[in-house]
Amino acid sequence: MTGKAAGHLDHQAAGSAPHVGAVHPDALEIAPGAEHEKLEGWIPSLASDDEIRAALEKAFDYRGDVTITRKDGSKIEGYVFDRRSASTLRDSLVRLFPKNSPEKISISYADIAALAFTGRDTAAGKSWEAWMTKYAEKKAAGEKNIALHPEPLG
C-alpha cells in the first residue's frame, strides 16, 4: 500500500503544511533552566525528622561546602556527595568529603545537631543567561576571542 491509503500526505498539495500536532523545531530549542535556591549562609531548623531530611536533601544538591555539627559538639566541614534515606534517622546517613581530609565520612542523620551552608556556592551566578549577558557586554565593548573560562574553586 502506498500514497494516501498508507497514510502519506501530499505536502505539495497541502501547501507543505506541517502535520497536525507537530511542534515547530525552534520551539524545541528553548528549555527552561533550573532555578536554584540561594542556600549560601542558610542555617536550617532541624526540629523534626522531616526538617532534617529536607535540609540534607538540599545539602546534597548544594554546590558548596556545608558544616555539620554533631550532637557530641564536633564539627565537620565538607562537600556532601551522597545521602541514604532509610525509615529511621538512625539508619539514614549522609556522606561527605571533609574539607581538610582525603577520607570520606558517613554521618547518621540521628547524630546531626545542626547544619549550616557555610561554603561558597560555586555555581551561583553561573547560569547560561548570566554568561550571555557578560558575553554581550564584552562583544559590545569590541573585545575579540571571547571565551568561557572557569574560575578557580579555592
C-alpha positions in Angstrom: 0.0 0.0 0.0 1.4 3.4 -0.9 0.3 7.1 -1.1 -2.7 8.4 0.8 -4.0 4.9 1.5 -0.9 4.2 3.6 -1.3 7.5 5.5 1.3 9.5 3.4 0.4 13.1 2.8 0.9 15.1 -0.4 2.8 18.0 1.0 2.8 20.0 -2.2 -1.0 19.8 -2.5 -1.3 20.7 1.2 1.0 23.7 0.8 3.7 22.0 2.8 1.6 22.4 5.9 3.1 20.6 9.0 1.3 17.6 10.4 -1.4 18.2 12.9 0.1 18.3 16.3 3.7 18.8 15.0 6.0 21.0 17.1 7.9 23.8 15.4 11.6 22.9 15.5 12.5 26.3 17.0 10.2 25.6 20.0 12.4 22.5 20.8 15.5 24.7 21.1 14.2 26.6 24.2 14.2 24.7 27.5 13.6 26.4 30.8 16.6 26.5 33.1 16.7 25.1 36.6 16.1 27.7 39.3 18.4 27.1 42.3 17.6 28.3 45.7 20.1 30.7 47.4 21.3 28.5 50.2 24.7 30.0 50.9 24.7 31.1 54.6 21.5 29.3 55.4 21.2 27.5 58.8 18.0 25.4 58.6 15.9 24.4 61.6 16.3 20.8 62.4 13.4 20.5 64.8 11.6 17.5 63.2 12.6 14.4 61.3 11.1 15.8 58.1 13.1 19.1 58.5 16.3 17.1 59.0 15.6 15.0 55.9 14.6 18.1 53.8 17.7 20.0 54.8 20.0 17.1 54.0 18.4 16.7 50.6 19.2 20.4 49.9 22.7 19.9 51.2 23.1 17.0 48.7 22.0 19.4 45.8 24.2 22.3 47.1 27.3 23.1 45.1 29.4 24.2 48.1 30.6 23.0 51.5 28.3 22.6 54.5 29.2 22.4 58.2 27.7 19.6 60.2 27.6 19.9 63.9 27.2 16.5 65.6 25.3 16.0 68.8 28.7 15.5 70.6 29.7 19.0 69.6 32.3 18.1 66.9 32.0 20.0 63.6 32.9 18.7 60.1 33.0 21.0 57.1 32.9 19.4 53.7 31.1 18.6 50.4 28.0 16.3 50.6 28.3 13.8 47.8 25.7 11.2 48.9 22.9 10.6 51.2 21.0 7.4 52.0 17.5 7.8 53.4 16.0 4.9 55.4 12.9 4.5 57.5 14.6 5.9 60.6 17.1 8.7 61.2 19.5 6.2 62.9 19.6 4.2 59.7 19.8 7.2 57.3 23.2 8.7 56.6 24.9 11.5 54.8 28.3 11.0 53.2 30.8 13.9 52.6 34.3 14.7 51.6 35.8 16.7 54.5 37.4 19.9 53.5 40.8 19.1 55.1 41.0 15.3 54.7 41.1 12.8 51.8 38.8 10.3 53.6 35.1 10.0 53.0 33.0 10.3 56.1 29.5 8.9 56.8 27.3 10.5 59.5 24.0 9.2 60.7 21.1 11.6 60.4 20.4 10.9 64.1 23.8 12.2 65.1 23.3 15.6 63.5 22.5 18.6 65.8 23.0 21.4 63.3 23.7 22.0 59.6 24.9 25.2 58.0 25.5 26.0 54.3 28.9 27.7 55.0 30.8 27.2 51.7 30.6 29.4 48.7 28.1 28.2 46.1 30.5 27.6 43.3 27.8 27.7 40.6 26.0 30.9 41.9 25.6 33.4 39.1 26.9 30.9 36.5 23.7 30.5 34.5 23.7 30.5 30.8 21.8 33.8 30.8 24.5 35.4 33.1 27.2 34.2 30.8 25.4 35.5 27.7 25.0 38.9 29.4 28.7 39.1 30.1 29.5 37.9 26.5 27.2 40.6 25.0 28.9 43.3 27.2 32.3 42.2 26.1 31.3 42.0 22.4 29.7 45.5 22.6 33.0 46.8 24.0 34.8 45.4 21.0 36.6 42.5 22.6 37.7 39.6 20.4 38.2 35.9 21.1 35.7 36.0 23.9 35.6 32.6 25.7 34.2 31.0 28.8 36.9 30.5 31.4 36.4 28.6 34.7 37.1 30.4 37.9 39.4 28.7 40.5 37.4 26.8 43.1 39.6 27.7 46.0 
